[in-house]
């Protein structure tokens, strides 16, 4: 095993806080198609920086060649 094969790969994620509204189902479906996953729901008493009844989404980032920048992973299916 080489040093590269034995090195741990740290996964990176980006997050989005989405305010709930009348078009929330359509927004969630569109974001899901882009690789976003719902990881939580807040209310104004749980997270003061988020709007009341907000949905927290997350998606994994794929490291770029230089290891500094990252891009969203492509999804091939559901």
Order of alpha helices (4+ residues) and beta strands (2+ residues): alpha-beta-alpha-beta-beta-beta
